Amino acid sequence: MDTTHTDHTQGGGDTLRPVTSEEKSWGWFAIFNVWANDIQSLFGYSLVASLFISFHVSGWTAFAALITASLFVMFLVNLSGAAGEKYGIPYPVFARASMGTAGAKLPSILRATVAVFWYGVQVYFASTAVALLIHSITGADGGSEFLGLTAIDWVSFLVVWVFHIVIFWRGMNWVETFLNIAGPFVYAVMIGLVVVLWIKSDGQLFSAARTIFASPEGTWHTEINGFVAIVGTMVAYFAAVMINFSDFSRYAKDKNAMVKGNFAGLPLNMILFSALALLTTAGAAVVYGEAIINPTEIVERTDSVILGIIAAITFFAATVGINLVGNFIPAVNGIANLAPSKISFRMAGLITSGFALIIGGLWTAFISNVGIDGFVNTLGATLAPLYGILIVDYYLLRKQELNRDALYNMNGGEYHYGNGWNEHALVAFALAAIFSVATVWVPVLSQLSGYAWVIGAVLGGVIFYYRSKGARPA
């Protein structure tokens, strides 16, 4: 397959061009590492810990729900990543097939907006590790708060924000090295935390993990509802990566490498990470008498300076690494797609960083007040119809065949749809997104909130299919 030809001036630019055969060098371990670091982030831990607490189910139920969600996500990313692996194209270009050469700017900018949100939030969570490092070394108190952050917290946040800029400015090779080093150490620190908490709890940690978060009045109905809600929230958490997985799969050596990497990276990582998160959260509840969802706070309470320093550096490295890969790349690609010939990689990176500064700084003061699960579910419900449209178009309508040159032709061709917009996709997205978001926030539809992502994806795909069938241009 020739992967070198495209018209950069019309619809590519260097950021969005198809990768060359030499650049398709990622084996299964590279894909595995993307998921390992994505799952290991501080926000990922806080989300998993909050799910144990919020839905009042037993540890076994919560654990089973997390594994089920990871298997489902693995199946979905294998579908969405296939076109990227086959044609070497990023998500904004892939979206042109279903949305139109101009219409693809809508899903691209929506995905970029979500990525910028996550980028800002992850900058904040990485800054808590730096704040922990400062506290561990100096013992200094942060002082009075401004917008929910102390002076030390603000200094830590700005240091992390600048550090991100320095890394992406030096190039993505630095990021890959960062990921390869950081990943294994996160597990080492979490295992160390479990050991410390097990000792402090006089061996009660494992028995507490099974029941400590379950409601005393819990029934099988409570367990089932909690199971569904946890699965739905975790699928929504990965919704953004599912939709733009071609940004990563295009670097895979072949389909086999992608599939193996997804299997090793998702279910296996989720099993280990969820088990450690459950034990750590339960242990903290036993030892300190309260549920703590941020591991940096747990480390701080162990009063171990050495563990504090090691954990701070490790959590910082892991969160920065996945933030640059999982959020930075999609944001930059989406922003660059607004004007491919004018917005460079670095310019899009600076735009992303500017928005992240605002979002991350406001996280504790405003955004987090909606609740982590509500925040995640809303973003997932918004993106879900785009996934359904993308998959229906590629598999059912196009039978996995794309004209790559036409995808880069911004002035005409089969993906231009007359004016650059595919109205069938726009209608399907609007109708499905309104309903799927409503399941999260409208009380009368609350029973469907656990299925918000699935409802949005299926509804978007079905509406798009029946509007498009028989109406596609030759």
C-alpha positions in Angstrom: 0.0 0.0 0.0 1.4 3.4 -1.0 1.3 5.7 2.0 3.3 8.6 0.6 1.0 10.5 -1.8 -1.3 13.3 -0.7 -1.9 16.9 -1.5 -0.8 18.7 1.7 -1.8 22.1 0.5 -5.5 21.2 0.2 -6.5 19.0 3.0 -3.5 17.7 4.8 -0.8 19.9 6.1 2.1 18.1 7.7 0.1 17.4 10.8 -2.7 15.5 9.1 -0.8 13.8 6.2 -1.0 10.0 6.0 1.9 8.3 7.6 4.6 6.6 5.5 5.3 2.9 5.6 8.5 3.7 7.5 6.5 5.6 10.2 4.2 2.6 10.7 6.5 1.1 13.3 4.4 0.6 16.4 4.3 -3.0 17.6 1.7 -4.4 20.0 3.8 -3.1 23.0 3.5 0.5 21.8 -0.3 0.2 21.7 -0.2 -1.5 25.0 1.8 1.3 26.5 -0.7 3.9 25.3 -3.5 2.2 27.2 -1.3 1.4 30.2 -0.5 5.1 30.8 -4.1 6.2 29.9 -5.5 3.9 32.6 -2.8 4.8 35.1 -3.3 8.5 35.1 -4.2 10.3 38.4 -7.6 11.3 37.0 -8.2 7.6 36.0 -7.5 6.5 39.5 -9.8 9.2 41.0 -12.6 8.2 38.7 -12.3 4.5 39.5 -12.1 5.3 43.2 -15.1 7.6 43.0 -17.1 4.8 41.3 -16.5 2.4 44.2 -17.8 5.1 46.6 -20.7 6.6 44.6 -22.7 3.6 43.6 -22.6 1.7 47.0 -21.9 -1.8 45.5 -19.7 -4.5 46.7 -16.1 -4.7 45.6 -16.7 -7.7 43.4 -19.6 -6.0 41.6 -17.5 -2.9 41.0 -14.5 -4.9 39.8 -16.6 -7.0 37.4 -18.2 -3.9 36.0 -14.7 -2.3 35.3 -13.5 -5.5 33.5 -16.7 -5.7 31.4 -16.3 -2.1 30.4 -12.7 -2.7 29.3 -13.7 -5.6 27.1 -16.4 -3.6 25.5 -14.1 -0.7 24.8 -11.5 -3.0 23.4 -14.0 -4.3 20.9 -15.1 -0.8 19.9 -11.5 0.6 19.4 -10.7 -2.3 17.2 -13.5 -1.2 15.0 -12.7 2.5 15.0 -9.0 2.0 14.6 -9.1 -0.2 11.6 -9.3 2.6 9.0 -6.4 4.4 10.6 -4.2 1.3 10.5 -5.2 0.4 6.9 -4.9 3.9 5.3 -2.5 5.6 7.7 -4.9 8.5 8.2 -5.7 10.5 11.4 -9.2 10.9 12.8 -10.0 14.3 11.3 -9.3 12.9 7.8 -11.2 9.7 8.5 -14.2 11.7 9.6 -14.4 13.4 6.2 -15.8 10.2 4.7 -19.0 10.4 6.7 -19.3 14.1 7.6 -17.9 15.7 4.4 -14.6 17.4 3.7 -15.8 20.6 5.5 -18.3 18.9 7.8 -15.5 16.9 9.4 -14.5 20.1 11.1 -17.5 19.7 13.5 -16.5 16.3 14.9 -12.9 17.3 14.9 -13.4 20.4 16.9 -15.8 18.6 19.3 -13.2 15.9 19.9 -10.5 18.7 20.2 -12.7 20.5 22.7 -13.1 17.4 24.8 -9.3 16.8 24.5 -8.6 20.3 25.7 -10.9 19.8 28.7 -9.1 16.6 29.6 -5.7 18.2 28.9 -6.5 21.1 31.4 -7.9 18.7 34.0 -4.9 16.4 33.7 -2.5 19.3 34.1 -4.3 20.1 37.4 -4.1 16.5 38.6 -0.4 16.3 37.6 0.2 19.5 39.6 -1.2 17.8 42.8 1.8 15.4 42.5 4.2 18.4 42.3 2.5 20.0 45.3 2.9 16.7 47.2 6.6 16.8 46.3 7.0 20.3 47.7 5.1 19.4 50.9 7.2 16.2 51.3 10.5 18.0 51.0 9.7 21.3 52.8 6.8 20.6 55.0 5.5 24.0 54.0 1.8 24.9 54.4 0.1 26.2 51.2 -1.6 29.1 53.0 -4.9 30.7 52.1 -6.8 29.5 49.0 -7.8 31.3 45.8 -10.3 29.6 43.5 -9.8 26.4 45.6 -6.0 26.3 45.3 -3.3 27.4 47.7 -0.2 29.4 46.7 1.8 26.1 46.5 -1.0 24.6 44.4 -0.9 27.5 42.0 2.9 27.4 41.7 2.7 23.7 41.1 0.0 24.1 38.5 2.0 26.7 36.5 5.2 24.6 36.7 3.4 21.6 35.2 1.7 23.7 32.5 5.0 25.2 31.4 6.6 21.7 31.5 4.0 20.4 29.1 4.8 23.1 26.6 8.6 22.4 26.9 8.0 18.7 26.2 5.8 19.1 23.1 8.0 21.8 21.7 10.9 19.4 21.8 8.9 16.8 19.8 6.9 13.6 20.3 10.0 11.4 20.6 10.4 12.9 24.1 6.9 12.0 24.9 7.3 8.4 23.9 10.4 8.1 26.0 8.5 9.7 28.9 5.7 7.1 28.6 8.0 4.1 28.4 9.8 5.1 31.6 6.8 6.2 33.7 4.3 3.4 33.2 5.9 0.5 35.2 6.7 2.8 38.2 3.1 3.7 38.7 2.3 0.1 39.5 5.3 -0.1 41.8 4.1 2.9 43.8 0.5 1.7 44.0 1.7 -1.8 45.2 3.8 0.0 47.8 0.8 2.0 49.0 -1.3 -1.2 49.3 1.5 -2.8 51.5 1.6 0.3 53.7 -2.1 0.4 54.1 -2.4 -3.3 54.7 0.1 -3.0 57.6 -1.6 0.1 59.0 -5.0 -1.7 58.8 -3.8 -4.7 60.8 -4.6 -7.0 57.9 -8.2 -5.8 57.5 -7.6 -4.3 54.0 -8.7 -7.3 51.9 -11.9 -8.1 53.8 -12.8 -4.4 53.8 -12.4 -4.1 50.1 -15.2 -6.6 49.5 -17.9 -4.7 51.5 -16.8 -1.3 52.8 -18.5 0.7 50.0 -21.6 -1.4 49.7 -24.9 0.0 51.1 -26.1 -1.8 54.3 -29.5 -1.9 52.7 -28.2 -3.0 49.4 -30.1 -5.6 47.3 -29.5 -7.4 44.1 -31.3 -4.6 42.4 -28.8 -2.1 43.8 -25.9 -4.2 42.7 -27.3 -4.5 39.1 -28.0 -0.8 38.9 -24.5 0.0 40.2 -22.9 -2.5 37.7 -24.7 -0.9 34.8 -23.8 2.7 36.0 -20.1 1.9 36.4 -19.9 0.2 33.0 -21.6 3.2 31.4 -19.4 5.7 33.1 -16.2 3.9 32.2 -17.3 3.5 28.5 -18.0 7.2 28.5 -14.6 7.9 30.0 -12.9 6.2 27.1 -15.4 7.6 24.5 -13.0 10.3 23.3 -10.2 7.8 22.7 -12.6 5.4 21.0 -13.6 7.9 18.5 -10.2 9.1 17.5 -8.2 5.9 17.9 -7.1 6.1 14.3 -4.8 8.9 15.5 -2.8 6.1 17.2 -3.6 3.0 15.1 -2.2 4.6 12.0 1.3 4.1 13.4 0.7 0.4 14.0 2.8 -2.0 12.0 -0.3 -4.0 11.0 -3.8 -5.0 12.2 -2.4 -7.8 14.3 -0.2 -5.5 16.3 -3.2 -3.2 16.9 -5.5 -6.0 18.0 -2.9 -7.6 20.3 -1.9 -4.2 21.8 -5.6 -3.4 22.5 -6.1 -6.7 24.2 -3.0 -6.5 26.4 -3.5 -2.8 27.0 -7.1 -2.7 28.0 -8.5 -5.8 29.9 -5.2 -6.8 31.5 -4.3 -3.3 32.6 -7.8 -2.6 33.9 -7.7 -5.8 36.0 -4.5 -4.9 37.7 -5.2 -1.2 38.0 -8.8 -1.6 39.3 -7.7 -4.2 41.9 -5.0 -1.9 43.2 -7.3 1.1 43.2 -10.0 -0.8 45.1 -7.5 -2.0 47.7 -5.9 1.4 48.1 -9.3 3.2 48.4 -10.6 0.7 50.9 -7.4 0.7 52.9 -7.5 4.4 53.2 -11.1 4.3 54.3 -10.2 1.8 57.1 -7.0 3.5 58.2 -8.0 7.2 58.0 -11.8 6.8 58.5 -12.8 8.5 55.2 -12.9 7.7 51.5 -10.0 9.4 49.6 -10.1 9.4 45.8 -6.8 11.2 45.1 -3.8 8.9 45.7 -1.5 11.9 46.3 -3.6 12.6 49.4 -3.2 9.0 50.6 0.5 9.2 50.2 0.6 12.5 52.1 -1.1 10.9 55.0 1.4 8.0 55.3 3.9 10.5 56.6 6.7 8.8 54.6 9.0 11.4 53.0 10.7 8.9 50.8 7.4 7.4 49.6 6.0 10.9 49.1 9.0 11.9 46.9 8.9 8.7 44.8 5.1 8.8 44.4 5.1 12.5 43.5 7.7 12.0 40.7 6.0 8.9 39.4 2.4 10.2 39.4 3.7 13.4 37.8 5.5 11.6 35.0 2.7 9.2 34.2 0.0 11.9 34.1 2.1 14.2 31.9 3.0 11.4 29.5 -0.6 10.3 28.8 -1.8 13.8 28.8 0.5 14.7 25.9 -0.4 11.5 24.0 -4.0 11.0 24.9 -5.2 14.6 24.9 -2.6 16.7 23.2 -2.5 14.9 19.9 -6.3 14.8 19.4 -6.5 18.5 20.3 -3.8 19.5 18.0 -5.1 17.4 15.1 -8.6 18.8 15.6 -7.5 22.4 15.8 -5.1 22.0 12.8 -8.1 20.6 10.7 -9.8 24.0 11.0 -7.2 25.4 8.7 -4.7 22.7 7.6 -2.5 24.9 5.5 -2.3 27.7 8.1 -2.2 26.1 11.6 1.0 24.3 12.3 1.7 21.7 14.9 3.3 24.1 17.3 0.6 26.8 16.8 -2.1 24.3 17.5 -0.2 23.2 20.6 0.0 26.7 22.0 -3.7 27.2 21.4 -4.4 23.9 23.3 -2.1 25.0 26.1 -3.8 28.4 26.4 -7.2 26.8 26.9 -5.8 24.2 29.2 -4.4 27.0 31.5 -7.9 28.3 32.0 -9.7 24.9 32.3 -7.2 23.4 34.7 -7.1 26.5 36.9 -10.9 26.5 37.2 -11.3 22.7 37.8 -11.5 22.7 41.6 -13.4 26.0 41.7 -16.2 25.2 39.2 -16.0 22.2 36.9 -15.5 19.5 39.5 -18.7 20.6 41.3 -20.8 18.8 38.7 -19.3 15.5 39.9 -16.7 13.5 38.1 -19.1 10.9 36.9 -21.6 13.5 35.6 -18.8 15.4 33.9 -17.5 12.2 32.2 -21.0 11.0 31.2 -21.9 14.3 29.6 -18.8 14.4 27.4 -19.3 10.7 26.5 -22.9 11.2 25.5 -22.0 14.2 23.3 -19.4 12.2 21.4 -21.3 8.9 21.2 -23.4 9.7 18.0 -20.2 10.6 16.1 -18.8 7.1 16.8 -22.0 5.5 15.6 -22.0 7.5 12.4 -18.3 6.8 11.7 -18.7 3.0 12.2 -21.9 2.7 10.1 -20.4 4.7 7.3 -17.2 2.8 7.1 -18.5 -0.8 7.7 -22.1 -0.9 6.4 -22.1 1.8 3.7 -18.5 1.8 2.4 -17.6 -1.8 3.2 -14.2 -0.7 4.6 -13.1 0.9 1.3 -12.0 4.6 1.2 -10.6 6.8 -1.6 -7.7 8.3 0.3 -6.8 10.9 -2.3 -10.4 12.1 -2.3 -10.3 12.6 1.5 -7.6 15.2 0.9 -9.5 17.0 -1.9 -11.2 19.9 -0.1 -12.7 21.4 -3.3 -14.7 18.5 -4.7 -14.8 14.7 -5.0 -17.0 12.0 -3.5 -16.6 13.2 0.1 -17.5 16.8 -0.7 -21.2 16.2 -0.8 -21.9 19.3 -2.9 -21.0 21.9 -0.3 -18.5 20.0 1.9 -21.2 19.0 4.5 -23.1 15.7 4.7 -26.5 16.8 5.9 -27.5 13.2 6.8 -24.7 13.0 9.3 -25.5 16.4 10.8 -29.1 15.5 11.4 -28.2 12.1 12.9 -25.7 13.7 15.2 -28.0 16.5 16.4 -31.0 14.2 17.1 -28.9 11.5 18.8 -26.8 13.8 20.9 -29.8 15.7 22.3 -31.4 12.5 23.5 -28.2 10.9 24.9 -27.2 14.0 26.8 -30.8 14.2 28.1 -30.5 10.8 29.7 -27.7 12.2 31.9 -29.5 15.3 33.1 -33.3 14.9 32.7 -34.8 13.2 35.8 -37.5 11.3 33.9 -34.8 9.6 31.7 -32.4 9.0 34.6 -32.9 5.2 34.4 -31.2 5.3 31.0 -28.2 7.3 32.2 -26.0 4.2 32.5 -26.7 3.5 28.8 -26.1 7.1 27.6 -23.1 6.3 25.4 -24.6 3.2 23.9 -27.9 4.9 23.2 -26.2 7.9 21.6 -23.9 5.7 19.4 -26.7 3.3 18.3 -29.2 6.1 17.7 -26.7 8.2 15.7 -25.7 5.2 13.6 -29.3 4.0 12.9 -30.6 7.5 11.9 -27.5 8.0 9.7 -27.9 4.6 8.0 -31.5 5.0 7.1 -31.1 8.6 5.9 -28.0 7.7 3.8 -28.9 4.3 2.4 -29.5 4.7 -1.3 -28.7 8.4 -1.3 -24.9 8.3 -1.4 -23.1 9.8 -4.4 -21.4 7.5 -6.9 
